[in-house]
């Protein structure tokens, strides 16, 4: 049995302890059991602590019954060891977890929305899934404001263990799942805000969180998934957003407040230009088809370089319209070759079957119907050989 201090003293990051068992593993790691530990094992929706034991990296911490196993890199340890916990990782986990409790409690109080799932991340965004969908921006802003009011109130945060028959279990925000919990239940209370069963680590006062920022809300599985950041991670996210917005603002030579309007204008202009390009592209392809029909005798076996696939598909179909013939287009795209076959119903050639026969000789992939088929040859550059095979299948 390991004496565990991470619940009662979550802000202790250095300690000494004695090794009571250690086993070296085949992957050059060791499983180390101490008489006492401040390392938090994976659980309660929170990742394990990281750090070192006598300078050897602790890469995993897990709890088996009442024993905590520290997986360290290198040889097994003996005697007395010094444990150093990564304080930044622990503080971020504590902040995210405590912030999640407040967010879930306020969502239940103000929106009557229960929390159905959580994901706590020390680095990056954490998430809360609520049993409510289609949250308006007004409701999201109100929820965020209320959460930060509770943070600034600097409520004390307590934890304690109670027996499975304790009356307090009837007051919890979420009922305990006793199929996953054995023995006494650990409760975490944020005074006047929340009471929950939880096996994670938390800050002793809510004011230590600084702030919570909701960064994204999406409909998810009939409810809403809220992506949020707390404390140092909220500051990290603000820097990312701020630097991104400043960069866009500089590119547009505008103030930050003008960026949404200018981006909307650019999107509209881009849409208009795309329509114009599509019209002109169609005109050019039509002109190209007329030129080929005037200068080249059908049937057509033509080679192109890095042409737009949609434009070539239209060209192939235009080439077979006048005289009921067929057209084969090879388009070199980097190290690949796109192959198209278009045919009329009058020439007796089934485009899909013909393409498959050609591709089979080169292990290519593709298919199609009677009048049009398309495929690709990966890492293939010998168009001369490909043309010979095409002619064998179509001209003999």
C-alpha positions in Angstrom: 0.0 0.0 0.0 1.3 3.4 -1.0 0.7 6.5 1.2 -0.8 9.0 -1.2 -0.3 12.8 -0.7 -1.4 14.2 -4.0 -5.0 14.8 -2.8 -4.2 16.6 0.4 -1.0 18.4 -0.7 -1.4 19.1 -4.4 1.1 21.9 -4.4 4.1 19.9 -3.1 6.3 19.1 -6.1 9.5 17.7 -4.4 9.7 14.9 -1.9 11.8 12.0 -0.6 10.5 8.4 -0.3 11.8 4.9 0.0 11.6 2.2 -2.7 9.8 -0.8 -1.4 9.8 -2.7 -4.8 11.2 -2.3 -8.2 11.2 -4.4 -11.4 13.2 -3.8 -14.5 11.2 -4.3 -17.8 12.3 -5.6 -21.2 11.9 -2.1 -22.8 14.5 -0.6 -20.4 11.9 0.9 -18.1 11.3 0.0 -14.5 8.2 -0.3 -12.3 8.9 1.4 -9.0 6.8 1.3 -5.9 7.4 3.8 -3.1 6.2 3.8 0.5 4.7 7.2 -0.2 4.2 9.4 -3.2 3.1 12.8 -4.4 2.8 11.6 -8.1 -0.8 11.6 -9.3 -1.7 8.5 -11.3 -4.0 8.6 -14.3 -7.6 8.7 -13.2 -10.6 11.0 -12.7 -10.5 12.1 -16.3 -7.0 13.6 -15.7 -3.7 12.5 -17.0 -0.9 11.4 -14.7 1.9 13.5 -13.4 5.3 13.6 -15.1 8.7 14.3 -13.5 11.7 12.4 -12.2 12.8 9.9 -9.5 16.5 10.4 -8.8 16.8 12.1 -12.2 15.2 9.2 -14.1 12.2 10.3 -16.1 8.8 9.2 -14.8 6.8 8.4 -18.0 3.7 6.8 -16.5 2.0 6.6 -13.1 -0.8 4.1 -12.5 -2.8 2.9 -9.5 -3.4 -0.8 -8.9 -5.6 -1.3 -5.9 -4.0 0.8 -3.2 -0.5 0.7 -4.8 0.9 3.4 -7.0 3.3 2.2 -9.7 5.8 4.7 -11.2 7.2 3.7 -14.6 10.6 5.2 -15.0 13.1 5.2 -17.8 16.3 3.1 -17.1 17.3 0.7 -14.4 15.4 -0.1 -11.2 15.8 2.2 -8.3 16.7 1.2 -4.7 16.9 2.9 -1.3 15.8 6.4 -0.8 14.8 8.5 -3.8 14.1 12.2 -4.5 10.9 12.8 -6.5 10.5 15.9 -8.6 7.0 16.6 -10.1 6.6 18.7 -13.2 4.9 21.7 -11.5 3.7 23.3 -14.7 2.0 20.2 -15.9 0.4 19.6 -12.5 -0.8 23.2 -12.1 -2.3 23.2 -15.6 -4.1 19.9 -14.9 -5.4 21.2 -11.6 -6.6 24.5 -13.2 -8.4 22.7 -16.1 -10.1 20.3 -13.8 -11.3 22.9 -11.3 -12.4 25.1 -14.1 -14.4 22.2 -15.6 -16.2 21.7 -12.2 -17.2 25.4 -12.1 -18.3 25.4 -15.8 -20.4 22.2 -15.4 -22.0 23.5 -12.1 -22.9 26.9 -13.6 -24.3 25.2 -16.8 -26.5 23.1 -14.7 -27.6 26.0 -12.5 -28.2 28.6 -15.3 -29.1 26.4 -18.3 -30.4 23.3 -16.6 -27.9 21.4 -18.7 -26.2 18.3 -17.3 -22.6 17.4 -18.1 -22.4 14.0 -19.9 -18.7 13.8 -20.6 -15.5 15.7 -20.0 -11.9 15.7 -21.3 -9.2 17.4 -19.3 -6.0 18.6 -21.0 -3.0 20.2 -19.3 -1.9 21.6 -22.6 -4.5 22.6 -25.3 -8.2 22.9 -25.0 -10.3 20.8 -22.6 -14.0 20.0 -23.3 -17.3 19.6 -21.6 -20.2 17.9 -23.3 -23.6 19.3 -22.2 -27.1 17.8 -22.6 -28.3 20.8 -24.4 -28.1 21.8 -28.1 -28.2 24.9 -30.2 -26.7 27.3 -27.6 -27.0 30.9 -28.8 -24.1 33.3 -28.5 -26.0 35.2 -25.8 -26.3 32.0 -23.7 -22.6 31.2 -24.2 -21.5 34.7 -23.2 -23.7 34.6 -20.2 -22.4 31.2 -19.1 -18.8 32.4 -19.5 -19.4 35.5 -17.5 -21.0 33.6 -14.7 -18.2 31.1 -14.5 -15.6 33.9 -14.3 -17.6 35.6 -11.5 -17.4 32.4 -9.5 -13.6 32.2 -10.2 -13.1 35.8 -9.0 -15.1 35.1 -5.8 -12.1 33.0 -4.8 -14.2 30.2 -3.3 -12.3 27.7 -1.2 -12.0 24.2 -2.6 -12.2 21.2 -0.3 -11.9 17.4 -0.7 -12.8 14.6 1.6 -13.7 10.9 1.5 -17.1 9.6 2.6 -18.6 6.2 2.9 -20.8 4.7 0.1 -23.9 5.2 2.3 -23.2 8.9 3.1 -26.2 11.2 2.8 -23.9 13.7 1.0 -24.0 11.4 -2.0 -27.6 12.5 -2.6 -26.5 16.2 -3.0 -24.0 15.6 -5.8 -24.2 17.4 -9.1 -23.8 13.9 -10.8 -24.7 10.6 -9.2 -21.8 8.3 -8.4 -21.4 5.3 -10.8 -20.8 2.6 -8.2 -20.0 0.1 -11.0 -16.8 2.1 -11.4 -16.1 3.1 -7.8 -15.3 0.7 -4.9 -15.0 1.7 -1.3 -15.2 5.2 0.0 -16.0 8.1 -2.4 -13.9 11.2 -2.7 -15.9 14.4 -2.8 -14.6 17.7 -4.2 -16.5 20.8 -3.0 -16.3 24.3 -4.3 -18.0 26.3 -1.6 -21.5 27.5 -2.6 -20.8 26.4 -6.2 -20.4 22.6 -6.7 -20.2 19.3 -4.9 -19.0 16.4 -7.0 -17.5 12.9 -6.7 -14.0 13.3 -8.3 -10.6 11.6 -8.2 -8.7 14.4 -9.7 -6.5 17.2 -8.3 -7.8 20.7 -7.8 -6.5 24.2 -6.8 -7.3 25.2 -3.1 -9.0 28.5 -4.1 -10.9 29.3 -7.4 -9.1 32.7 -7.6 -5.9 30.8 -8.6 -7.5 29.9 -11.9 -7.3 33.5 -13.1 -10.0 33.1 -15.8 -11.8 30.6 -18.0 -12.4 31.3 -21.7 -14.9 29.4 -23.9 -13.3 29.2 -27.3 -15.6 27.1 -29.3 -19.1 25.5 -29.0 -20.5 22.9 -31.4 -23.5 20.7 -31.6 -22.4 17.2 -30.7 -24.4 13.9 -30.3 -27.6 15.8 -29.6 -26.0 18.2 -27.2 -23.2 20.7 -27.1 -19.5 20.3 -26.8 -17.8 23.3 -25.2 -14.0 23.8 -25.8 -12.4 25.9 -23.1 -9.1 27.0 -21.6 -8.3 28.0 -18.0 -5.5 30.0 -16.5 -2.1 29.7 -18.2 -3.7 27.9 -21.1 -6.2 30.7 -21.6 -3.3 33.1 -21.8 -1.6 30.8 -24.3 -4.7 30.7 -26.4 -5.2 34.4 -26.3 -1.7 34.9 -27.6 -2.4 32.6 -30.5 -5.6 34.3 -31.4 -4.1 37.8 -30.9 -1.0 37.1 -33.0 -3.1 35.5 -35.8 -5.5 38.5 -35.8 -2.6 40.9 -35.8 -1.0 39.1 -38.8 -4.2 39.2 -40.8 -4.7 42.8 -39.9 -1.2 43.7 -41.2 -1.8 41.7 -44.4 -5.0 43.6 -45.0 -3.5 47.0 -43.9 -6.4 47.6 -41.6 -7.2 47.9 -37.9 -8.1 44.7 -36.0 -11.8 45.8 -35.7 -12.1 46.0 -39.5 -10.8 42.5 -40.2 -14.3 40.7 -40.2 -15.7 43.2 -42.7 -12.7 43.1 -45.0 -12.6 39.3 -44.9 -16.3 39.1 -45.8 -15.6 41.5 -48.7 -12.7 39.4 -49.9 -14.8 36.2 -49.8 -17.5 37.9 -51.9 -14.9 39.1 -54.4 -13.3 35.7 -54.6 -16.7 34.1 -55.2 -17.4 36.6 -58.1 -13.9 35.9 -59.6 -14.4 32.2 -59.3 -17.6 32.5 -61.3 -15.9 34.6 -64.0 -13.0 32.2 -64.2 -15.4 29.2 -64.6 -17.1 31.0 -67.5 -13.9 31.9 -69.2 -12.4 28.4 -68.6 -15.5 26.9 -70.3 -15.1 29.3 -73.2 -11.4 28.4 -73.6 -12.1 24.7 -73.4 -14.8 25.1 -76.1 -12.3 27.0 -78.3 -9.6 24.4 -77.7 -11.9 21.6 -78.7 -12.8 23.5 -81.9 -9.1 24.0 -82.7 -8.3 20.3 -82.1 -11.2 19.2 -84.3 -10.0 21.4 -87.1 -6.3 20.5 -86.9 -6.2 16.8 -85.8 -7.8 13.8 -87.3 -9.9 11.7 -85.0 -9.8 9.4 -83.1 -7.9 11.6 -80.6 -5.1 10.4 -78.3 -3.7 13.5 -76.7 -1.1 14.4 -74.1 -1.3 17.2 -71.5 0.8 18.5 -68.6 -0.8 19.5 -65.3 -4.2 20.4 -66.7 -7.3 20.8 -64.5 -9.2 17.5 -64.4 -12.6 19.1 -64.8 -11.5 21.1 -67.8 -10.1 18.0 -69.5 -13.2 16.0 -68.8 -15.3 18.7 -70.6 -12.7 18.7 -73.5 -12.9 15.0 -73.9 -16.7 15.0 -74.1 -16.6 17.9 -76.6 -14.2 16.0 -78.9 -16.6 13.0 -79.3 -19.7 15.0 -79.9 -19.4 15.9 -83.6 -18.6 12.6 -85.3 -19.4 9.9 -82.8 -15.8 8.9 -82.2 -13.7 8.5 -79.1 -11.0 10.5 -77.4 -8.2 9.5 -75.0 -6.5 12.1 -72.9 -3.3 11.5 -70.9 -2.6 14.2 -68.3 0.9 14.1 -66.6 0.5 15.4 -63.0 3.9 15.2 -61.2 4.8 11.6 -61.0 1.3 10.4 -61.9 -0.7 10.1 -65.1 -4.4 10.8 -65.2 -6.1 8.8 -68.1 -9.5 9.7 -69.5 -11.5 7.9 -72.2 -14.7 9.5 -73.7 -16.7 7.7 -76.4 -20.0 8.0 -78.1 -22.7 5.4 -78.2 -22.0 5.0 -82.0 -18.4 4.0 -82.0 -18.8 0.6 -80.4 -16.2 1.3 -77.7 -17.1 0.9 -74.0 -15.0 3.5 -72.2 -15.1 1.8 -68.8 -14.2 -1.6 -70.1 -11.4 -0.3 -72.3 -9.9 1.8 -69.5 -9.8 -1.2 -67.1 -8.0 -3.3 -69.8 -5.4 -0.6 -70.2 -4.9 0.0 -66.5 -4.6 -3.7 -65.8 -1.3 -3.7 -67.7 0.2 -1.1 -65.4 -1.6 -1.9 -62.1 -3.5 1.3 -62.4 -6.9 2.2 -60.8 -10.0 3.6 -62.2 -13.3 2.9 -63.8 -16.4 4.4 -65.4 -19.4 3.9 -67.6 -19.9 3.3 -71.3 -19.4 6.8 -72.5 -16.8 8.1 -70.0 -14.1 6.6 -67.8 -11.2 7.9 -65.7 -8.2 6.4 -63.9 -4.7 7.1 -62.6 -1.3 5.5 -62.9 0.7 6.2 -59.8 4.4 6.9 -60.1 4.3 6.5 -63.9 6.1 8.7 -66.4 6.6 6.7 -69.6 3.8 8.2 -71.8 5.3 6.7 -74.9 4.8 3.1 -73.6 1.3 4.1 -72.4 0.4 5.4 -75.8 1.5 2.1 -77.4 -0.7 0.1 -75.1 -3.7 2.5 -75.7 -3.3 2.1 -79.5 -3.1 -1.7 -79.1 -6.5 -1.8 -77.3 -8.2 0.8 -79.5 -6.8 0.6 -83.0 -6.3 -3.1 -83.5 
